[in-house]
Amino acid sequence: MSEPLVDAVAVSNAAPVLSAAVLPPVAAEVKPGVADFEAALSFVEKGVAQLGEAAKNELKELAKKYL
């Protein structure tokens, strides 16, 4: 076997180039929200007042699902 067991690694000092194909479009990163922000905010605030701070995340999920 005359071939080396490891491939030679080429070293480059060039800066990496980012292309638009690699970066996701901004619209794809936007999460769908609620239809009525004020109603959702009121729902979460009232829920936290009655159920406590521990219920906040669940209330936010419910608001996203139903409002």
Buried (B, 14 or more C-beta within 10 A) or exposed (E): EEEEEEEEEEEEEEEEEEEEEEEEEEEEEEEEEBEEEEEBBEBBEEBBEEEEEEBBEEBBEBBEEEB
